[in-house]
Amino acid sequence: MKLRIRFQKTDSMKFIGHLDTMRFFQKLMRLAEIDVRYSEGFSPHPIMSFALPLGVGVESTGEYLDLEVHSTDASEASLQRINTCMPEGLLALSYKQLPDNAKNAMALVAAADYLIFPKQGEMQNLAEKIQTVFTDAPAFLIRKKTKKSERELDLKQYVYAFSSTEEGLFCRLSAGSETNIKPELLLDAFFERAGLTFTKTDWQIRRLDLYGKNEAGELQSLDAYGETIW
Amino acid sequence: MRTLALGDEILLSVEKPARYLGNELNSCHKQPDTADIRFVMCFPDVYEIGMSHLGMQILYEMFNRREDVVCERLFSPWPDLHQILKEKEIPLFSLESQQPVKDADFLGITIQYEMCYTNILQILDLSGIPFFAKDRTEADPIVIGGGPCVYNPEPLADFFDCFYIGEGEVRYDELLDLYGKMKKARTGRKAFLLEAAKIPGIYVPSLYEVTYHEDGTIASFTPESPEIPEKIEKQLVLDFDQAPYPAKPLVPFLQPTQDRVVLEVQRGCIRGCRFCQAGMIYRPTREKRLETLSACADQMLKNSGHDEISLSSLSTSDYTKLPELLSFLMEHKEKGVNISLPSLRIDAFSLDVMSKVQDVKKSSLTFAPEAGSQRMRNVINKGLTEEEILHGASLAFAGGWNKVKLYFMLGLPTETKEDIAAIPELAEKIAECYYEIPKEERNGKCQITISTSFFVPKPFTPFQWASMLPAEEYLNRAGILKDTLKQQLNQKSIRYIYHEAKETVLEGVLARGDRRLSAALLAVYRKGACFDSWTEWFRPDLWDEAFAETGIDPAFYIERTRSTEEILPWDFIDCGVTRAFLVREWEQARKEAVTPNCRKQCSGCGAKRYGGGVCHEA
């Protein structure tokens, strides 16, 4: 049986790296007595995978992990057990069953929402700057460095939404194995072209949700692929 | 939500921010102001090392069970953060409350190895606590040291207000009760230390005066008043089954060196190897009952979510109920819990267990003959014969293993060229055992690793009077080993690695040093020495300079064979075994005579008087 858990990672947990978080969740499943399936072999490990690594320092209210279990309690009871074992800064938000033939979260991820807000002080309205520098521009070219090469990209193809709200800057970016755009890539270029400076440590980046593409080609929250277990 | 002591800009600029958060599963978060006593417990090395230490977890849980105590952890900030704390003048903080260490009632430091001494000074420095105990005021915590190195605390004597000699489970309640009472009465630190010195096991160095002969040896070591004990008795847990253990182990996010449940099966060792300090100071050997262990294991696995368990003790093969314990653990294996075995004496039984819990192809076998020749093994009282080693290796090779690790020491007392050459010769014989197996049944080539460390005499061992060698001579001996190895037939199957010689010499100076070393320690810290146990940070040149500037001659501490009449810096401690026994063993060593283990025959070491453990087994 396949399950998907949505969780948030905030406060001091944002400093815990991806691999360390994964190792913790393996322990968490034992602590919360979730009946996880283990791989075969000499050192069996729980079968679980995370949707998309989160950088150190980034918060999230929309993290996902998929796991396989032999059996499970109802969503609510399982969530409760998980959350009593969670340290400060981690909280499970949903616990849903996936169809047996479901693709795993990692393979599904197509887009991610981010909110970027100042750690201190008021959020300045940047709507006009976005309009002139980004929305009205025919293209928004940047250079993206990967491990192997550097290539030019038109971010307009990969930024599905970009706005200034009272809480901060909101953006929906292409994510996953095909083209993964980190919010810093957009922000660095945007601030520079808007004539502003972007001091990364003054801003908090928070991932809000992750999306896959459904059969109709529309973005759909990873949370919507599963069903609550009653 | 807690406020962290370090801002995001700092945490995101240091190597592993998870070291400084204090948000681990099972960490204990009491408000410091709700408890009478705030005890900051420090392991003076990096987080991942310190978090693997069982003793600290035992005391952490034991202290936090008390309503009047809040116990918090502290580790050495890595050099990157050290620099930032200095530059920005941020006081060092405990992990849980993120509050300054300086404001605590106690700063307890566990001292596990000599090479961490400069890290202790780093902790004091970054906390803003005066280095010298005599300079501290009512605003400073009581700095207390514990752990195996306090069996000779003298090189650190000036930096500590007091030391706890022995096993922490025994007297801390008494000490904390006394502190709580005296804190309420506002009697001040001097009065407290004077009272604490009367608790068995507590040593307050400032209350003792040391004088020296012209040749530099100690002339007298006396308490300053008659109410202060002349001898400090080590403390030990007698009812080991009732002793506290970490029922809710802390589970770090950052992978510690021991990422598993650690089950302490026994304390002490029956073997009596003459170089081994642990084998002497933890006497008598005490075992935990099987039922206690299985209950502990279940509870710790359940509360930690760990999927691996290991056994901890000296010479685990000597645990009397080992087969039963292992079959209990095998039941867990079926539930997905991996078993990480300690190094066991290699025989048919242990090989059978190992093949069940480990992947034979990946795992390697470990032998610790410690010396290459039978003569040398008799000197050190390592009761392991060549026949046993070769027999064990043959059994293992027949069972599919092909990797063997061998541990030896170089520079043992009375060592000759022949003894050194016997090390690669033993490895050669092991290799020959492997190649006796028909080719088609072999699993490729065999890989034998010889690893040598240089012998460092430790206090309260029969070798405490022995001399050490200069660094060049250690390297010379490693060279003899290498040359012999190169002439052997199977040299390609044998790899040789050896330990740093400069570090060994320094360890030797600190292990048997006296109070006069504190000036050199402070000098070397001020020059920038820290993390000396880390090869990448160890700066022997700084130590040479510091010794020269403070008038310390390392040769006085290492190259001298001490007379058994000499007053040794640690003689004020009663470690459980008598001086007469140690002298006898030192003589037996030079006669190459073996002393039987505690279960075979009592050798009258003195530990029987405690009334427990192996000395009183039915």
HADDOCK unambig.tbl for C-alpha pairs under 7 A between the chains (distance, minus, plus):
assign (segid A and resid 12 and name CA) (segid B and resid 21 and name CA) 6.75 0.50 0.50
assign (segid A and resid 15 and name CA) (segid B and resid 17 and name CA) 6.13 0.50 0.50
assign (segid A and resid 15 and name CA) (segid B and resid 18 and name CA) 6.22 0.50 0.50
assign (segid A and resid 16 and name CA) (segid B and resid 18 and name CA) 5.84 0.50 0.50
assign (segid A and resid 20 and name CA) (segid B and resid 253 and name CA) 5.39 0.50 0.50
assign (segid A and resid 20 and name CA) (segid B and resid 254 and name CA) 5.90 0.50 0.50
assign (segid A and resid 21 and name CA) (segid B and resid 253 and name CA) 6.87 0.50 0.50
assign (segid A and resid 24 and name CA) (segid B and resid 253 and name CA) 6.29 0.50 0.50
assign (segid A and resid 27 and name CA) (segid B and resid 305 and name CA) 4.28 0.50 0.50
assign (segid A and resid 27 and name CA) (segid B and resid 306 and name CA) 5.78 0.50 0.50
assign (segid A and resid 28 and name CA) (segid B and resid 305 and name CA) 6.14 0.50 0.50
assign (segid A and resid 30 and name CA) (segid B and resid 305 and name CA) 5.04 0.50 0.50
assign (segid A and resid 31 and name CA) (segid B and resid 302 and name CA) 6.33 0.50 0.50
assign (segid A and resid 31 and name CA) (segid B and resid 303 and name CA) 6.61 0.50 0.50
assign (segid A and resid 31 and name CA) (segid B and resid 304 and name CA) 6.81 0.50 0.50
assign (segid A and resid 31 and name CA) (segid B and resid 305 and name CA) 4.81 0.50 0.50
assign (segid A and resid 42 and name CA) (segid B and resid 359 and name CA) 6.32 0.50 0.50
assign (segid A and resid 43 and name CA) (segid B and resid 338 and name CA) 6.87 0.50 0.50
assign (segid A and resid 44 and name CA) (segid B and resid 336 and name CA) 6.78 0.50 0.50
assign (segid A and resid 57 and name CA) (segid B and resid 12 and name CA) 6.74 0.50 0.50
assign (segid A and resid 87 and name CA) (segid B and resid 23 and name CA) 6.78 0.50 0.50
assign (segid A and resid 87 and name CA) (segid B and resid 24 and name CA) 6.87 0.50 0.50
assign (segid A and resid 87 and name CA) (segid B and resid 25 and name CA) 5.83 0.50 0.50
assign (segid A and resid 88 and name CA) (segid B and resid 23 and name CA) 6.74 0.50 0.50
assign (segid A and resid 201 and name CA) (segid B and resid 8 and name CA) 6.78 0.50 0.50
assign (segid A and resid 201 and name CA) (segid B and resid 9 and name CA) 5.59 0.50 0.50
